Structures are given as structure tokens and as C-alpha cells.
């Protein structure tokens, strides 16, 4: 699993995925918060060393995004706003969503 803050050209991600494969990885999954895709990023993201790439919709991914799974941050932000308004815990929100991400459950 490769985790990064953003994907720009995708070349570092593809290069890292190839290195993981060279070192015996059976699957290579990648996740990033922002898909700020530069022209040509689609070619790098199409690298067969990458099995899946997941990003959030904090930035519209644009060209080359057909290989991406895009997850919405709207439910998380809505819950954060509700908790702030009602005096709830943002730390607990973070813990809940992190646990859900690890287990594959919804936040």
C-alpha cells in the first residue's frame, strides 16, 4: 500500500509501484488525498504495476482520472460541521473514520 498526500504527474507513484513489484509485492494499491493531475498523468496511472488507485474528491481529478476510484469527503465534512455546531468531539470523529477506513466500513 502506497499512501501519499497528492498525485501530480503520477510518475513517482508508478516508479514506486514498479519497485514494490520488483521486490516481490503481489499487489500494489495506492491512496492519495488529492489528485492534482498534470497533463500526461493518465499514462503513469495506467502502469500495470498499479492494481488500484484511490483518491478523494477534494480536487476534481480531471484528465487521466478514469483509472481512479474517487471517494467523497462530503460525509466527513458534514459530520465535522455538525459536531462543531453541537459541541461534539472532532478527535472522536477522526478516530471513528480512521477505524472505518482500516476495516473497510463506512464512516
HELIX and SHEET records of a PDB file:
HELIX    1   1 UNK A   11  UNK A   22  1                                  12    
HELIX    2   2 UNK A   41  UNK A   45  1                                   5    
HELIX    3   3 UNK A   65  UNK A   67  5                                   3    
HELIX    4   4 UNK A   74  UNK A   86  1                                  13    
HELIX    5   5 UNK A   90  UNK A  103  1                                  14    
SHEET    1   A 4 UNK A   2  UNK A   7  0                                        
SHEET    2   A 4 UNK A  29  UNK A  35  1                                        
SHEET    3   A 4 UNK A  52  UNK A  56  1                                        
SHEET    4   A 4 UNK A  68  UNK A  71  1                                        
END                                                                             
